[in-house]
Amino acid sequence: MGGTAAASPAAATQLAPAGLYVLLSGLLLPLIDFSIVNVALDALSRSLGASPTELELMVAVYGISFAVCLAMGGRLGDNHGRRRVFAWGVGLFGLASLLCGVAGSMGLLLVARVLQGAAAALIVPQILSTIHVGLKGQAHSRALGFYGAVGGLAFIIGQVLGGLLVSSDLWGMGWRSVFLINLPICVAVLACTRRWVPETRREQAVDIDWPGTVWLALLIVCLLLPLALGPIVGWSWPCWVPLAAALPIAAQLWRVEHRQARSGRHPLLPPALLKLHSVRFGLLIAVLFFTCWSGFMFVMALALQAGAGLTPLQAGNAFIVLGLSYFVSSLISARVARRLGHVQTMLLGCGVVLAGLLLLVWTLHAVWPHPGAFNLAAATAVMGWGQALIVGSFWRLGLSDVPADGAGAGGAMLSTVQQAALGMGSALLGAIFAHALRGGQSYLEATVTALWVEFAVIAVLAMCVLAYHLQLRRHR
């Protein structure tokens, strides 16, 4: 790869199990905060007098800041040491969470959420990079299975824990507890990081790609902000202008990164990595699957609370079986992949998710208007099992051809698209859900409509996986 440095001896440092557990504990922090605030929005609105647009911004700016800064976070870890930047991120995340928890106005809360998203972007790339350069073979595959398990379980934990904290109203903190709960976790992770996590970095530091950073930030903001606010403001023209600008901005980003590579500099998104077929396929998986995943969680949470009248705690509990199934499936996904192959495992996961969606549609028709954790358990268990197989295969396939010295850039590239897709999912499926309601459909009908859209997208993903499998067989 042009202009890259060889991996340093430090990069070959073995990652011990204790270090992996510390990193995965750190991973919980930023991912839980995607979903934990969903069940606190009503209480937060009453406390701070927030408008619906302000609430949507409070959710959106975290994901946007996270996605914008991810690639830069990977570069900083490559240059300054992944353990060091991981610790910086955890400390900054704790400070931002404290600011969120004590915020007395929406203005301060929005600023704190931006800071929290930037801190999350310092944490996540270091975890994936350290796993990639610190483990090999079966241990590497197993660690990616754990990474996917924690990543998926975090969304479920956020839904359940958020409902529990808001309902319990510990010490009268109400919604503030969903942010302050991060503080003891940050302290514990920081205390263990230096002892258990090895330091890895590139042998030679590389310059920051400021042009690439600016154009990437513009692209993500132009995509995510209008998608987040569109349903609130009625998709007026200010939403369509940045969306229309996204395509020329993406083209300019591509030209800038190619120019950086040709001049011997180190682009933030190396074109050489995009030439790897596995990386391109990983980006496609990220767009299709994670858009569906976040959209599913958003629509189901809204349908269960606004449509079926469940409390935040009851709605969160409805996802417990999905989370447990996902976690167990993630733990054995490495064994399944070793037996079947990564592509075949992803194809199996797509089939299981499609079956789970069919079962969920049938179940909702059978139990509505009284859905709950018990009568949704079978369908959500099937979905969680398939989702874990897809996520584990996504990381293994996407990073399979990435060299060690490109671990930060490769992991950040996949994570950036993943986070952007997670941000788009709730907006896109949420818009379909809202449009169905405005069209006169009931909550059940609107939910089923959104689920059928997800079914179609997962079916497209399955066909892409099959085509990729056949292409690999032809090249053998």
Stockholm file with secondary structure:
# STOCKHOLM 1.0

chainA/1-476         MGGTAAASPAAATQLAPAGLYVLLSGLLLPLIDFSIVNVALDALSRSLGASPTELELMVAVYGISFAVCLAMGGRLGDNHGRRRVFAWGVGLFGLASLLCGVAGSMGLLLVARVLQGAAAALIVPQILSTIHVGLKGQAHSRALGFYGAVGGLAFIIGQVLGGLLVSSDLWGMGWRSVFLINLPICVAVLACTRRWVPETRREQAVDIDWPGTVWLALLIVCLLLPLALGPIVGWSWPCWVPLAAALPIAAQLWRVEHRQARSGRHPLLPPALLKLHSVRFGLLIAVLFFTCWSGFMFVMALALQAGAGLTPLQAGNAFIVLGLSYFVSSLISARVARRLGHVQTMLLGCGVVLAGLLLLVWTLHAVWPHPGAFNLAAATAVMGWGQALIVGSFWRLGLSDVPADGAGAGGAMLSTVQQAALGMGSALLGAIFAHALRGGQSYLEATVTALWVEFAVIAVLAMCVLAYHLQLRRHR
#=GR chainA/1-476 SS CTTCCCBCGGGGCCCCHHHHHHHHHHHHHHHHHHHTTGGGHHHHHHHHTCCHHHHHHHHHHHHHHHHHHHHHHHHHHHHHCHHHHHHHHHHHHHHHHHHHHHCCSHHHHHHHHHHHHHHHHHHHHHHHHHHHHHCCHHHHHHHHHHHHHHHHHHHHHHHHHHHHHHHHTGGGCGGGHHHHTHHHHHHHHHHHHHHHSCCCCBSSCCCCCHHHHHHHHHHHHHHHHHHHHHHHHTSCHHHHHHHHHHHHHHHHHHHHHHHHHHTTCCCSSCHHHHTSHHHHHHHHHIIIIIHHHHHHHHHHHHIIIIITCCCHHHHHHTTHHHHHHHHHHHHHHHHHHHHHCHHHHHHHHHHHHHHHHHHHHHHHHHHTTCCCTTTTHHHHHHHHHHHHHHHHHHHHHHTTTCCGGGHHHHHHHHHHHHHHHHHHHHHHHHHHHHHHHHTTCCHHHHHHHHHHHHHHHHHHHHHHHHHHHHHHHHTC
#=GC SS_cons         CTTCCCBCGGGGCCCCHHHHHHHHHHHHHHHHHHHTTGGGHHHHHHHHTCCHHHHHHHHHHHHHHHHHHHHHHHHHHHHHCHHHHHHHHHHHHHHHHHHHHHCCSHHHHHHHHHHHHHHHHHHHHHHHHHHHHHCCHHHHHHHHHHHHHHHHHHHHHHHHHHHHHHHHTGGGCGGGHHHHTHHHHHHHHHHHHHHHSCCCCBSSCCCCCHHHHHHHHHHHHHHHHHHHHHHHHTSCHHHHHHHHHHHHHHHHHHHHHHHHHHTTCCCSSCHHHHTSHHHHHHHHHIIIIIHHHHHHHHHHHHIIIIITCCCHHHHHHTTHHHHHHHHHHHHHHHHHHHHHCHHHHHHHHHHHHHHHHHHHHHHHHHHTTCCCTTTTHHHHHHHHHHHHHHHHHHHHHHTTTCCGGGHHHHHHHHHHHHHHHHHHHHHHHHHHHHHHHHTTCCHHHHHHHHHHHHHHHHHHHHHHHHHHHHHHHHTC
//
